[in-house]
């Protein structure tokens, strides 16, 4: 698995700065269509046995159908991104443009990182970055929001990418190891609560998996999540350390309810939306 390399981010950052974007993707509409392998502009030297049912990794048809699957998933997720915000939802020109540019960023990431591709939930990590760049008071800077957000998104995911890779779940850098660090942190700061949750056989993955993989974007209102990201991304102690401490604070915030109530029913504390 080689997602989020620095070379990928540099190459992609330059590519998204142009209006043409990806040669494989026509982004003139809000629902981009991938280029048909039979279109004149996409014809390449004939490959023996290359046909729509081919399963060969070198087949243009195979690539075309795989890209379609990725784009369909991206389209569904982007359409569900913060439906309560006019910036992301609605049928007017502006939100359609915002969704189109977000789809382009996510699809480009999937193409440049075939070992990881697009994982459901990545749209939630792109949204705050894109929103801040697009709403920049400087109109010139806002014009390049797509490229700037993409570059920062690649850098962010490169740090947390192992959490999205199922094959690395049990590795020292996988999501289970990170959740284990959160449990260890809880044991240090509140041994009683940690012991109570263990006694109730509460699996921390039930609540911590989403907190960590989506960087708390689903636990708070959008403005609050952006404020937390300001601290998380700028913490000199490291982004992961800051993230785990905020997760710890979420647990300690509902400590009494967890100790008094049945953990299975109250162990998924949410931020105040």
N, C-alpha and C positions, 0 to 999 in steps of 0.2 A: 504494500500500500504506500503510494507516494503522493498523497494529497497536499495541496497548499504549499508547494515549494516556492522559494523566493523567485526563481526564474519564471515560474508560472505567473506570479503576481505582476512582475515587471512587464512581461510580454502582454498580458491581458490588459493591464492598465493603459498601455499605449493604444491597443486595439480599440478599446471602448471610447477612447477620446475622439475617434473619427465618426462621421455620420453613417458610414457604411456598415459598421459593426461586423457581424459574422456573415461570411459568404454562404453559409448553409442555412441561414434563417432570414426570411423576409419579414421585417418588423413594421411594415407600413400600416398594419391594422392592429387593433387591440388584441386580436387572437392570432399571433404569428403562425404562419404555415411553413413547415420545413420544405426545402427544395426537393422536388421529385427527381429521383435518379434518372428519369428519362427526359427531363427538360434539356433543351439544347445547350444551355449554359453550363450544365453539370456533366455533360457527356465526357467520358474518359475512355481510354483504350479498352476494348472489349475484354472481359475476363471470362475464360471458359467456365461454364456451369454457374455463372452469376445470374440468378433469377429471383423472383420475389419469395420463393420458398427456401432459398439457400440459408443455411445456418453457419456458413463459413464466416469467421471474424473479419476476413478481408472483403467480404461482399458489400457492395454499395447498398444493396437492398436491405441487408441485415442491419447495417448502420442506420439507414433511413428509418426503419421500423423501431429500432431501439431509441433513436432520438425522439421519435414521436411519442413513445411511452414516457420519456423523461419530461418532454414539454407538456404533456397532458397533466402529469403530476404537479409540475410547477404552476400551470395555469389554475388548477383547482386550489392550490395552497395560497397563491397570490390573491385570488378572488376572495378568500376567507380572511385575509390579513386586515385586522382592525376594522371590521365593518361598521363600527360606530363612529369612525372618523371620515369626514368628507374628503380628506386628503387622499385616502386610499380607496374609498368606495363611491359608487354613483356612476351615472352614465354620461356625465358631462365630459368635456374635452380634457380638462386637467387631470382628474383621477384616472382616466383611461391612459393618458400619457404616462403617469406615474406607474401604473401597473405594467405597462408595456416595457418601460425601462427596467423595472425590477425583474420581470421575466427574462429580459435579455441578460442581465447580470447573473442570474442564477443558472441559466442555460449555459452561458459561457464558462462559468465555474465548473459545471458538470463535464463539459467537453475538455477542459484543460486538466481535469483531475479524474481520469477514468478509473483510478483505483478506488475512489470514494463516490464520485458522481454526486447527484443531488440527493439529499436525505430530507425527508419530511421534517419541517420545523426550521430549516435554514432560512426560510422567508422571514421568520420572526427575528432572526439575528440581523438580516439585511435592513429591515424596516426602519429601525431607529437611525441607522447611519444615513440611509438615503433621505429620510425626512429632514435631518439636520442640514445636510448639504443642499437639499433642494429649497429649503426655506431660508437660506443665507441671505441677509439683507443686501449683500453685494450681488447685483444681477449678473455680473461677469462670472463670479464664482459659482453661482447657482446654475449657470449654463452647463457646467461640467460636473454636476452632481452625480450623474450616472458613473462616470469614470472614477471620480474620487471615492464614491461609496463602494464601488467594486474593489478598488485597491485596498481599502480599509477592511472590507469584508474578508478578502483573501487572507490578509494579515491576521485578523481575529480568528478565523476558522483554523488557520495553520497552527495556532497555539492550543486549540481545544479539539482538533480533528479526531483524535483517538477516541473521544467519547462517542463519535458517530459511527465508528467502525466496529461492527458486531464481532468480527474475528479477533479484535483486541480487547474484548470485554473483560477477559480474565488476566490480561497482562498488567504489568506494573504501571502502565500509563492509561489503562482503560477505565471505563466508567465505574466498574465495581471497586477498583483501587481508590478512585477519588471519593466515592461514597464511604469507603472504609476510613478515609482520612477525616471525613466529617463526623463519623461515629466516634473516632478517637478524640476529636476535638470536643465533642459533647461530653465524653467521659472525663476529660480534664476539667471542664468548667461546670459540669453538673452531673456528678456520678450517680446521684439518686434518680434523676430523670432517665439517664442512659440505662440503668439497671431495670427500671420500671418498664421501659419500652422493650428491653430484651426479654423480660419475664412475660410480657404480653405477646411475645413472638411477633413483633411488628417488623416487617421487612422494610428497611430504610429506602429501598428502591421505589416503594409505593409513592413516596413524596419527593425524595431527593433527585430521582432520575430527571424529572422535568425541570426542577430548579437549576440543576447544573448544566444540562445540555442546552437549555434555552436561555441561560443566564438571567433567570428571574423575570423574563419579559412577560410571562403569563400570570405572575403573582401580584402584579401591581398595575395601576392605571398607567397609561402611556407616559404622561409627564413625570410620574414618580419613577418609572423604570429608566427614563432618560437621565434623571438626576442620580440614580444609583449607578448607572453606567459611567457618569462623569467621574465618580469616585473609583469605581472598579478599574477603569481603563488607565487612570492616572496614578493608582496606588504604587508608591515606590517599592512596597514589599512584594509586589507581584499580583497579577490579576487573579490567579487561582487562590492565593491566600486570602485576598479580599472577598472573593466570591464565597468561600467556605465560611468565613466569619459572618457574612450577612445571612447565610443559610442557618448558621448556629443561632443568630439573633432571632430568626423566625421561630425556631423551636422554643427558645427561652421566653419569647413573647407570649406563648400559649402554654407555658409550663404548668400552671395551676390546673388548667382545663385537662391537660394530658394526665396529670397525676390523679385527679378526682374522677375523670370520666373514663369510659372504655376507649382505650387507645385505637382500636380498629375504626371507631366512629369519628374520632377527633384528631387523628394523627396527620391530617393533610392541611396544616394551617396555611391560610392564604393571606396575602397582603390585602390591605384595604383598598378595594378598587373604587 
